[in-house]
Amino acid sequence: MTTCVLGIDVSKETLDVALLNDRHRTYTQVANTTDGYRHLDSWVREQGYMHAGVCLEATGQYSDGVAEFLFNQGYSVSVVNPARIKHYANSRLRRNKTDKADAQLIALYGLKEKPAIWTPPPANFKNLQALVRHLDDLMDTRQQISNRLTCGVSTPSVVASLNDIVVFLDKQIQQTRQAIQTHINNDPELLRRQELLMTIPGIGKLTAAKLLGEIRDILEFDSARQLAAYAGLTPRNIFSGSSVHKKTRLSKTGNANLRKILYMPALSAKRWNPIVVEFCSRLSLNGLRPKEVLGAAMRKLLHICFGVLKSGRPFDPDYLRIA
């Protein structure tokens, strides 16, 4: 059987689709709706490739629907970090960027690189992720409104309207926080993991809930380093010959939401978590800048979270130091 891959370039309204194998390629475009997914499935079958693999970029809510639909139809689906596709395009010196060209590139990546097969997340994770991301959106919106109130707005009607919005958002934020905790309380495994994470200095109840809502299943990772790579918290070294030696930086090729979640807890852990305090002190003495130390603290904190959940044991600084 000839290997065939369906490359899908996802946007809010449409899906640009390239069907590619070693001898043949064709292209179509469908709506990013359930009817569009059905039309796509029929189109692929008409081409005679019922067992085509599927490769698409992870674009959150825009890609979730088609990925899950095609998985349920029996396709082997791979959902790939967009950064991987970008680097793949650079490696091929691609000059043209159109929706059709992007779909063909994604199909080629799937055909040549054979990325891991994706499976839909369980309902309890999907619901928790939706709640924690909704909470972040509400809090970001509240911050934007608060900024307007402090930037010199003086028209009484505008100020009153902005204050009303803040009151409404505060109520929504409180209700969403309660919904998050209720969801966790109703799931014994999520509750157990939240309580384990809360034993780590620097990790509070809400941070634990956000971590559980952003990492599909932390136990699917083989190592703490693999988890840190998923978050984009692994160091990126730049050396070339004898003259190029740039500062080590975070790769940031990973889950930006996860890095955002860890930022404030890492600041707290630098002061109160004995493992992180010792670790950061050593890095500072070695000449790392404060920003570099904070990035390392975020990575260390994530390593500790992995260790606690993997072992199923509460935080123990002596155990973790030895481990």
ABEGO torsion letter per residue (X at the ends): XBBBBBBBBBBAABBBBBBBBAABBBBBBBBBBAAAAAAAAAAAAAAGBAABBBBBBBAEAAAAAAAAAAAAAGBBBBBBBAAAAAAAAAAAGBABBBAAAAAAAAAAAAAAAGBBBBBBBBAAAAAAAAAAAAAAAAAAAAAAAAAAAAAGBABAAAAAAAAAAAAAAAAAAAAAAAAAAAAAAABAAAAAAAAAAAABBGBBAAAAAAAAAABABAAABABAAAAAAAAGABBBBBBBEAABBBBBBBAGBEBAAAAAAAAAAAAAAAAABAAAAAAAAAAAAAGBBAAAAAAAAAAAAAAAAAAAAAAGBBBBAAAAAAX
